[in-house]
Amino acid sequence: MRNLITGLAASVLAAATPLAAQTTVIHADGVVTDADSAPLGRSTVTVTDGRIVSIVDGWQAVPEGAEMVHLEGKTLVPGLIDLHTHLSGDPSGEFWRAAVQPPEWYSLVAAKNARVTAKAGFTTVRDLGARSDQVMQSLRRATAEGMLPGPRIVTSARTIAIVGGHGDINGFRREVNDALGTSFACTGATECAEKVRLASKYGADLIKITATGGVLSQQGRGLEAHFTFDEMKTIVDTAHSLGLKTAAHAHGARGIELAARAGVQTIEHGTYIDEQAAKVMRENGTILVPTLMAFQGIKENLGKGFYTPVVEDKIRAVSAYAETIVERARKWGVTMAFGTDAGVFPHGDNAGELALMRKGGMSDAQVLASATTGAAKVLGMENEIGRIAPGFSADMVAVDGNPLDDVSVLEDTGWVMVRGRVID
C-alpha cells in the first residue's frame, strides 16, 4: 500500500510540474527574415516551445539541453503559405470516383498530402473545399497537436454552391446525384445564409463559395456568375456576423465584379478579370489569388482522355486567358496573394507557382512577399506567421541560395520546420 501511495504522489507531482521548455538552436549561413529586408549573414536562430526567441549574428554556442540543427551553406526563409489547396483530393479526371470512394479514404489522402505539402516548404495552407464533411477539421487538429506531420491548416471545410452549379454534385443519374449531394448547396438569400451558419457550426475557419461556373465540373454552361448579388451579399454579411471571411471561386469578369462588390475578401482564379472588375476589386480591397499552377496542370492533361469532352472544351477556353492573369491584374493595380489550387495538380509541386507569378511581371521579392507576409495578412495572421522574427511561430525552410535574387530556389527545400517541429 505504501508503494502505491508513493507512486500516486510521484504521479501527481509530475503532473503538477511544468514540462521543461523545448529549445532548438539553428545555425544557418544566411537568414531572409522577410521579403522587404536584406538577408542576414551567418546567424543563430533560437526556438523555444515552437516560437522564435532570438536571431543573433554568428554561430552561437548551444545551451545545455538544447537541440542543435546545423544548416551550413543554407539560407533560412520564412515558411511559405498557400492560400488555395485541396488536401483531401489528388488530380483525377474520373469524376465517377466520387460515387465509390468512402469518406475515410479522403482522410488518408489528406494526411498523405499534408506531409507532402509541408516537405515542399509550405508551413501554412488555406484549404478551400474538402471531399467529406469533417476531414479537414480533423486534420487541422492532428497537425496542430503534432499527431501527424503537416502544415498549419485554415479551412473552409465544404464549399457553398448554388443548386446545380459548380461545387454541387452533378454528372450522375439523379438518384446518385441526390445520394452524393452536399448539404451546402443553396437557392435564395435566406437558404444561403443558413448554409454559412451551418459551415460555422461545424468548424469552418472561413466561407468559400463558387461565385461562377467552374472548369472541372461536369456541366457545360459558362463561367459567369452563379449566385445572384443578393445571395452573395447575404453570404458575406452572414459570414462577417460570425467573424468569418469569404473566398470566392470566380472565373468570369462579371462574376468577379459581383463577388467583389458583395465584399468577398479574395477572388480565386480570376481568369477573365477585366478593367471594370479590377476597379471594383480595388475599391473594395479585394485580393486576387491567381492559382496559375492549376491552369498549367489541367492543360498538361489535355488530349489524353484524362477529362470528359465537356471539361476539355472548358480547359481550352480558359487556357489562353490564364497565361495573362497576373499581367492584367498588375496593369490594373489589383493586389495579389499566393495560392495554387493544389489537388488539381499534384501536391508538393506548389512552389512552381512562384516562377509563374514572376513570369507575369512580378519581382522575386514581390513573389516571395505574396507567399509570406502578403498571404499572412489575408489570413489575419501577420503577427504570427510570414516572417522570421522573435515572437513569431517557428515556421521556416532552408534552401540553397537567396530567393530575393531567384525565387525559384524555393522549389527545392531541404529542411522544413512547422510550429517548431522539424518535418521528417
Secondary structure, DSSP 8 states (H G I E B T S, - for coil): -HHHHHHHHHHHHHHHS-----EEEEEEEEE---TTS--B-SEEEEEETTEEEEEEES-----TT-EEEEEEEEEEEE-EEEEEE-TT----S-GGGGGT--HHHHHHHHHHHHHHHHHTTEEEEEE---SSTTHHHHHHHHHHTTSS---EEEE--S-BEETTSTTS--SS-HHHHHHH--TTEE-SHHHHHHHHHHHHHTT-SSEEEE-B--SSSS----SSB-S-HHHHHHHHHHHHHTT--EEEEE-SHHHHHHHHHHT-SEEEE-TT--HHHHHHHHHHT-EEE--HHHHHHHHHTTTTTSS-HHHHHHHHHHHHHHTTHHHHHHHTT--B-----BTSS-TT-TTHHHHHHHHTT--HHHHHHHTTHHHHHHTT-TTTSSS--TTSB--EEEESS-TTT-GGGGGS-SEEEETTEE--
